[in-house]
């Protein structure tokens, strides 16, 4: 008789939770334990979405319902590969699904990129979202003009957060130290640079319009970059949302910057950053770009015309990357777990029995929530197809893995602890007329999450 399937999911962001949900819906006997290195669930929804995006954060409501399933458990504060090794996990689980996401900046190899005041966009996101494992100090008082390289979703968020005033963000969950840094900001102009043209933009009309919602911010598009080739016109004909994006950009390109106390976001298309200017002593003093021209097929090439932009800080937003996981192979070029349709491969290209991947660590940091669901469905379908032939874990007790973690003295958290932490953060916010104030310290979050469990 085949025993009920036991699965560990590593990563409690949307990818891991969707995979757990699909597993329990397709196998009435499976039990799933979700692990995360943070004491909290929800991954980039909590630590990668800008605080002025409450609509996106409402996804948490649906994820919470999934996590209430009695066949799904959450264990936080556990770094798989460090606190518990793969060989140990295999003692308790028939299959392990990695959904560890991507939260670090992809490297950008141009001269000067490592100068002082040249930052990764993901690092700034981690600051304003108060990630407990990342530096919580930032200085915006020493730059009036800044450059943002890249106009994807992260670039839009970073530019908007740099341009909005601190008082505008008081309604959000930002803690006091983030407010203080934004309040002290000297930024007046944010310059965004895109290597390709407006018809190759990847954001949606809603995301784009959010740049211009603040009464204290004006968006100005450089007319010189508003160029279209044959491939661009074809794209505009077939994609209504892209046409809406271009219409918004065209309207902004027709207006001039206004004098006044407000800040400005300048968008420059067809400008490829080739060098960050400055010295180790001065830090960033400028950004050099090469003007591009469309080649007729949606691609671009350099023209040999260069412009030096006088900026005092640079934020590179050219994509996220995943991190390698101890005891597993890693594709250093694509920065993902090597896999075929979610089946993780060994160094010889053969599937590792019982090891799977889903989400960004499977496919790279592309796609939205809808892609994450379909991605998880593919991985789970292959896992369930493999299940009859997977080696069965020797220890079947649902509490055995947690008992091992406790024996190691790890301060693990659970989903009831998350509910306690959420109530605590909402209480902090309610006291000052806000929805929530996010805690910063991993230790403080863990203490709040565990206190009733310890005393109850």
C-alpha positions as CSV (number, residue, x, y, z in Angstrom):
1,X,0.0,0.0,0.0
2,X,1.4,3.4,-1.0
3,X,1.7,5.8,2.0
4,X,0.2,9.3,1.8
5,X,2.6,11.7,0.0
6,X,4.8,14.0,2.3
7,X,6.1,17.1,0.5
8,X,8.3,19.9,1.7
9,X,8.1,23.3,0.0
10,X,11.0,25.6,0.5
11,X,9.9,29.2,0.2
12,X,6.6,30.8,1.5
13,X,6.1,33.3,-1.2
14,X,3.3,33.1,-3.8
15,X,5.1,30.4,-5.8
16,X,5.5,28.1,-2.9
17,X,2.0,28.7,-1.5
18,X,0.4,28.2,-5.0
19,X,2.3,24.9,-5.4
20,X,1.1,23.8,-1.9
21,X,-2.5,24.7,-2.8
22,X,-2.4,22.8,-6.1
23,X,-0.9,19.8,-4.4
24,X,-3.6,19.6,-1.8
25,X,-6.3,20.1,-4.4
26,X,-5.0,17.3,-6.6
27,X,-4.1,14.7,-4.0
28,X,-6.6,14.3,-1.1
29,X,-4.0,12.6,1.2
30,X,-0.9,14.7,0.7
31,X,0.5,16.8,3.5
32,X,2.7,19.8,2.9
33,X,5.2,21.6,5.1
34,X,6.3,25.0,3.9
35,X,9.7,26.3,5.1
36,X,11.0,29.9,4.9
37,X,14.3,31.4,6.1
38,X,12.3,34.5,7.3
39,X,10.0,34.3,10.3
40,X,7.1,35.5,8.1
41,X,5.4,34.1,5.0
42,X,4.5,35.8,1.7
43,X,8.1,36.5,0.4
44,X,8.2,39.4,-2.1
45,X,4.6,40.4,-1.4
46,X,5.8,41.5,2.0
47,X,9.4,42.4,1.1
48,X,9.4,43.3,-2.6
49,X,6.2,45.3,-3.3
50,X,6.4,49.0,-2.8
51,X,4.4,50.1,0.3
52,X,2.2,52.4,-1.8
53,X,0.8,49.4,-3.7
54,X,-1.9,48.1,-1.3
55,X,-3.9,46.7,-4.1
56,X,-1.2,44.2,-4.9
57,X,-0.7,43.4,-1.2
58,X,-4.4,42.2,-1.1
59,X,-3.1,39.0,-2.7
60,X,-2.1,38.1,0.8
61,X,-5.8,37.6,1.7
62,X,-6.0,34.8,-0.8
63,X,-2.7,33.3,0.2
64,X,-3.8,33.4,3.9
65,X,-6.8,31.2,3.0
66,X,-4.5,28.7,1.5
67,X,-2.2,28.6,4.5
68,X,-5.2,27.9,6.8
69,X,-5.6,24.4,5.2
70,X,-4.9,21.9,8.0
71,X,-2.8,19.8,5.5
72,X,-0.4,22.7,5.1
73,X,1.9,23.8,7.8
74,X,4.3,26.8,7.9
75,X,7.7,26.8,9.6
76,X,9.6,30.1,9.6
77,X,13.2,31.0,10.6
78,X,14.6,27.9,8.9
79,X,17.3,28.3,6.3
80,X,17.2,25.1,4.2
81,X,20.7,24.0,3.3
82,X,22.1,25.7,6.4
83,X,19.8,25.0,9.4
84,X,18.7,21.7,7.9
85,X,20.5,19.9,5.2
86,X,19.0,18.2,2.1
87,X,19.9,14.8,3.5
88,X,18.0,15.6,6.6
89,X,14.9,16.8,4.8
90,X,14.9,13.6,2.7
91,X,14.4,11.6,6.0
92,X,11.0,13.3,6.4
93,X,9.7,14.0,2.8
94,X,9.1,12.0,-0.3
95,X,9.5,15.2,-2.5
96,X,11.0,18.7,-2.0
97,X,9.9,21.7,-4.0
98,X,12.1,24.7,-4.1
99,X,10.3,28.1,-4.5
100,X,13.0,30.3,-3.1
101,X,12.4,33.1,-5.6
102,X,14.9,35.8,-6.6
103,X,15.6,38.9,-4.4
104,X,19.1,40.0,-5.2
105,X,20.2,42.3,-8.0
106,X,21.6,40.9,-11.2
107,X,25.1,42.2,-11.9
108,X,25.6,45.0,-14.5
109,X,29.1,45.1,-16.0
110,X,29.8,48.6,-17.0
111,X,32.8,50.8,-15.9
112,X,32.1,52.6,-12.6
113,X,29.1,50.5,-11.5
114,X,30.8,49.8,-8.1
115,X,31.5,53.5,-7.3
116,X,30.1,55.0,-4.0
117,X,26.4,56.0,-4.4
118,X,25.9,53.4,-7.2
119,X,23.2,51.1,-5.8
120,X,21.3,48.0,-6.6
121,X,17.6,48.6,-6.9
122,X,16.8,45.5,-4.9
123,X,18.9,46.8,-2.1
124,X,16.8,50.0,-2.0
125,X,13.6,48.0,-2.2
126,X,14.8,45.9,0.8
127,X,15.4,49.1,2.7
128,X,12.0,50.7,2.2
129,X,10.3,47.4,2.7
130,X,12.3,46.8,5.9
131,X,13.8,43.4,5.1
132,X,15.1,42.1,8.4
133,X,18.3,40.7,6.9
134,X,19.3,43.7,4.8
135,X,20.9,47.0,5.9
136,X,18.3,49.4,7.3
137,X,20.3,52.6,6.8
138,X,20.2,54.8,3.6
139,X,21.2,58.3,2.8
140,X,19.2,60.4,0.3
141,X,20.5,63.7,1.5
142,X,23.6,63.9,-0.8
143,X,22.0,63.7,-4.3
144,X,19.6,66.1,-6.0
145,X,19.6,64.3,-9.4
146,X,19.6,60.5,-9.6
147,X,19.6,57.9,-12.4
148,X,17.5,54.8,-12.5
149,X,18.7,52.2,-15.0
150,X,15.8,50.1,-16.3
151,X,12.1,50.8,-16.7
152,X,10.6,47.6,-15.6
153,X,8.4,47.1,-12.6
154,X,11.2,47.5,-10.1
155,X,12.5,50.6,-11.9
156,X,9.1,52.2,-11.7
157,X,8.8,51.4,-8.0
158,X,12.2,52.8,-7.2
159,X,11.7,55.9,-9.2
160,X,8.3,56.6,-7.6
161,X,9.6,56.0,-4.1
162,X,12.6,58.3,-4.8
163,X,10.3,61.0,-6.1
164,X,7.3,60.9,-3.7
165,X,7.5,62.9,-0.5
166,X,7.7,61.2,2.9
167,X,4.5,62.7,4.1
168,X,2.6,61.2,1.2
169,X,3.7,57.8,2.4
170,X,2.6,58.2,6.0
171,X,-0.6,56.2,5.3
172,X,1.5,53.2,4.4
173,X,3.2,50.6,6.6
174,X,6.6,52.2,6.5
175,X,8.3,52.4,9.9
176,X,9.8,55.5,11.4
177,X,13.3,55.1,10.1
178,X,12.2,54.8,6.5
179,X,10.0,57.9,6.9
180,X,13.0,59.8,8.4
181,X,15.2,58.9,5.4
182,X,12.6,59.9,2.9
183,X,11.9,63.1,4.8
184,X,15.6,64.1,4.6
185,X,15.8,63.4,0.9
186,X,17.4,66.1,-1.3
187,X,16.2,64.4,-4.6
188,X,14.5,66.8,-7.0
189,X,15.0,64.9,-10.3
190,X,14.9,61.2,-11.1
191,X,16.1,60.2,-14.6
192,X,15.0,56.8,-15.9
193,X,16.9,55.2,-18.8
194,X,15.7,52.5,-21.2
195,X,17.9,50.9,-23.8
196,X,15.0,50.2,-26.2
197,X,12.0,52.3,-27.4
198,X,8.6,52.9,-25.9
199,X,6.9,50.1,-27.9
200,X,9.3,47.6,-26.2
201,X,8.2,48.8,-22.7
202,X,7.2,45.9,-20.3
203,X,5.0,47.8,-17.8
204,X,1.2,48.0,-17.9
205,X,-0.8,51.2,-18.2
206,X,-1.8,51.1,-14.6
207,X,1.8,50.8,-13.4
208,X,2.8,53.6,-15.6
209,X,0.1,56.0,-14.6
210,X,1.0,55.5,-10.9
211,X,4.1,57.5,-11.6
212,X,2.0,60.6,-12.1
213,X,-0.5,60.2,-9.4
214,X,1.3,62.4,-6.8
215,X,0.5,66.1,-6.8
216,X,4.1,66.6,-5.8
217,X,5.6,64.7,-8.9
218,X,5.6,65.5,-12.6
219,X,6.6,63.0,-15.2
220,X,8.4,64.3,-18.3
221,X,9.2,62.0,-21.3
222,X,12.1,63.0,-23.5
223,X,10.6,63.4,-27.0
224,X,13.9,62.3,-28.6
225,X,13.3,58.7,-27.5
226,X,9.7,58.5,-28.8
227,X,10.6,56.6,-31.9
228,X,8.9,53.6,-33.6
229,X,10.0,51.2,-36.3
230,X,8.0,48.6,-38.3
231,X,8.2,46.0,-35.5
232,X,7.0,48.7,-33.1
233,X,4.0,49.6,-35.2
234,X,3.1,45.9,-35.5
235,X,3.2,45.5,-31.7
236,X,1.0,48.5,-31.2
237,X,-1.5,47.1,-33.6
238,X,-1.9,43.8,-31.8
239,X,-1.6,44.8,-28.2
240,X,-4.2,47.2,-26.8
241,X,-2.4,47.6,-23.5
242,X,0.8,48.6,-25.2
243,X,-1.0,51.2,-27.3
244,X,-2.4,52.6,-24.0
245,X,1.1,52.8,-22.6
246,X,2.4,54.6,-25.6
247,X,-0.5,57.0,-25.6
248,X,0.3,57.9,-22.0
249,X,3.9,58.4,-22.8
250,X,3.2,60.5,-25.8
251,X,1.0,62.8,-23.7
252,X,3.8,63.3,-21.2
253,X,6.3,63.9,-24.0
254,X,4.3,66.8,-25.2
255,X,4.5,68.8,-21.9
256,X,7.4,70.8,-20.6
257,X,8.8,70.6,-17.1
258,X,7.0,73.1,-14.8
259,X,8.7,75.3,-12.3
260,X,7.8,74.8,-8.7
261,X,8.6,72.9,-5.5
262,X,7.6,69.5,-6.9
263,X,9.9,66.7,-8.0
264,X,10.3,65.4,-11.6
265,X,10.7,62.0,-13.1
266,X,12.3,62.1,-16.5
267,X,12.0,59.1,-18.8
268,X,14.6,58.6,-21.6
269,X,14.1,55.9,-24.2
270,X,16.8,54.7,-26.6
271,X,19.6,55.6,-24.2
272,X,21.9,52.8,-23.2
273,X,24.0,53.4,-20.0
274,X,27.6,52.5,-20.8
275,X,29.6,54.1,-17.9
276,X,29.0,55.4,-14.4
277,X,31.2,58.5,-14.0
278,X,33.1,59.6,-10.9
279,X,35.9,58.4,-8.7
280,X,36.2,56.4,-5.5
281,X,36.8,59.7,-3.7
282,X,34.0,61.7,-5.3
283,X,31.5,58.9,-5.7
284,X,29.1,59.1,-8.7
285,X,29.2,62.3,-10.6
286,X,27.4,61.3,-13.7
287,X,26.1,58.6,-16.1
288,X,27.2,58.3,-19.7
289,X,24.7,56.8,-22.2
290,X,24.9,55.9,-25.9
291,X,21.9,56.9,-28.0
292,X,20.4,53.9,-29.7
293,X,18.5,53.5,-33.0
294,X,15.8,51.0,-33.8
295,X,16.7,48.3,-36.4
296,X,13.2,47.6,-37.7
297,X,12.8,44.2,-35.9
298,X,12.3,45.5,-32.4
299,X,16.0,45.5,-31.6
300,X,18.4,48.4,-31.3
301,X,22.0,49.3,-32.1
302,X,24.4,52.0,-30.9
303,X,24.8,55.2,-32.8
304,X,28.1,56.3,-31.4
305,X,26.5,59.4,-29.9
306,X,27.1,59.8,-26.2
307,X,25.6,62.0,-23.5
308,X,26.9,62.6,-20.0
309,X,24.1,63.2,-17.5
310,X,25.0,65.0,-14.3
311,X,23.6,62.8,-11.6
312,X,25.0,62.1,-8.1
313,X,23.6,58.6,-7.6
314,X,22.7,55.6,-9.8
315,X,20.1,52.8,-9.1
316,X,20.4,49.8,-11.3
317,X,17.1,48.0,-11.8
318,X,18.1,45.5,-14.5
319,X,16.5,42.4,-12.9
320,X,16.6,40.1,-9.9
321,X,18.6,36.9,-9.6
322,X,18.2,33.8,-7.5
323,X,20.8,32.5,-5.1
324,X,22.5,29.1,-5.1
325,X,21.2,26.5,-2.6
326,X,23.6,24.4,-0.6
327,X,23.8,20.8,-1.8
328,X,22.0,21.5,-5.1
329,X,23.4,22.2,-8.6
330,X,23.0,25.8,-9.9
331,X,23.0,27.4,-13.3
332,X,25.3,30.3,-12.9
333,X,24.5,31.7,-16.3
334,X,20.7,31.8,-16.0
335,X,20.9,32.1,-12.2
336,X,18.2,29.4,-11.6
337,X,18.1,25.8,-10.5
338,X,18.7,23.7,-13.6
339,X,15.5,22.0,-14.4
340,X,13.2,20.6,-17.0
341,X,9.5,21.6,-16.5
342,X,10.2,21.8,-12.8
343,X,12.2,18.6,-12.3
344,X,15.6,19.7,-10.9
345,X,18.6,18.2,-12.8
346,X,21.9,17.0,-11.5
347,X,25.3,18.0,-13.0
348,X,24.9,15.4,-15.7
349,X,21.5,16.6,-16.7
350,X,19.5,13.8,-15.2
351,X,16.5,14.5,-12.9
352,X,17.2,14.4,-9.2
353,X,14.6,12.0,-7.7
354,X,12.1,13.9,-5.7
355,X,13.6,17.4,-6.1
356,X,11.5,20.1,-7.9
357,X,11.5,23.9,-8.5
358,X,8.8,26.4,-9.2
359,X,8.6,30.2,-9.5
360,X,11.5,32.5,-10.3
361,X,14.1,30.0,-9.1
362,X,12.8,27.7,-11.8
363,X,12.2,30.1,-14.8
364,X,14.0,33.3,-13.8
365,X,12.5,36.6,-12.6
366,X,9.9,37.1,-15.3
367,X,6.1,37.1,-15.3
368,X,3.4,38.1,-12.9
369,X,1.2,36.3,-10.5
370,X,-0.7,34.5,-13.2
371,X,2.5,33.0,-14.6
372,X,3.4,31.8,-11.1
373,X,0.2,29.9,-10.8
374,X,0.6,28.1,-14.2
375,X,4.3,27.5,-13.4
376,X,3.3,25.8,-10.1
377,X,0.7,23.7,-11.9
378,X,3.3,22.4,-14.3
379,X,5.7,21.5,-11.5
380,X,3.1,19.8,-9.4
381,X,1.7,17.8,-12.3
382,X,5.2,16.3,-12.9
383,X,5.7,15.7,-9.2
384,X,2.4,13.8,-8.9
385,X,3.3,11.8,-12.1
386,X,6.6,10.8,-10.5
387,X,5.1,10.1,-7.0
388,X,4.5,6.3,-7.4
389,X,8.2,5.8,-8.2
390,X,9.7,8.2,-5.7
391,X,11.7,6.7,-2.7
392,X,9.5,7.0,0.4
393,X,10.9,8.9,3.3
394,X,11.6,6.7,6.3
395,X,10.1,9.0,9.0
396,X,6.4,9.6,8.4
397,X,5.4,11.5,11.6
398,X,4.3,15.0,10.7
399,X,6.0,16.4,13.9
400,X,9.3,14.7,13.3
401,X,10.9,17.4,11.2
402,X,9.9,20.1,13.7
403,X,11.1,18.0,16.6
404,X,14.6,17.9,14.8
405,X,14.5,21.7,14.4
406,X,13.6,22.2,18.1
407,X,16.4,19.8,19.1
408,X,18.8,22.1,17.3
409,X,17.6,25.1,19.3
410,X,16.2,27.0,16.3
411,X,13.6,29.7,17.2
412,X,11.1,28.5,14.6
413,X,7.8,30.3,14.0
414,X,4.5,28.9,12.8
415,X,1.4,30.3,11.0
416,X,-0.4,31.1,14.3
417,X,2.6,33.1,15.1
418,X,2.3,35.0,11.9
419,X,-1.3,35.9,12.8
420,X,-0.1,37.2,16.2
421,X,2.6,39.3,14.5
422,X,0.1,40.7,12.0
423,X,-2.2,41.7,14.8
424,X,0.7,43.3,16.6
425,X,1.7,45.4,13.5
426,X,-1.9,46.4,12.9
427,X,-2.1,47.5,16.5
428,X,1.0,49.7,16.1
429,X,-0.6,51.3,13.1
430,X,-4.0,51.8,14.7
431,X,-2.4,53.7,17.5
432,X,-1.4,56.4,15.1
433,X,-4.3,56.2,12.6
434,X,-2.5,53.9,10.1
435,X,-3.4,50.4,8.9
436,X,-0.1,48.8,9.9
437,X,3.5,49.7,11.0
438,X,5.9,46.9,10.0
439,X,8.4,45.6,12.5
440,X,12.0,45.7,11.4
441,X,14.1,43.3,13.5
442,X,14.0,39.5,12.9
443,X,14.5,39.1,16.7
444,X,11.5,41.3,17.5
445,X,9.3,39.6,14.9
446,X,10.2,36.2,16.2
447,X,9.6,37.3,19.8
448,X,6.1,38.5,19.0
449,X,5.3,35.5,16.9
450,X,6.4,33.0,19.6
451,X,5.4,34.8,22.8
452,X,1.9,33.4,23.1
453,X,3.0,29.9,22.0
454,X,5.6,29.9,24.7
455,X,3.4,31.3,27.5
456,X,0.1,29.8,26.4
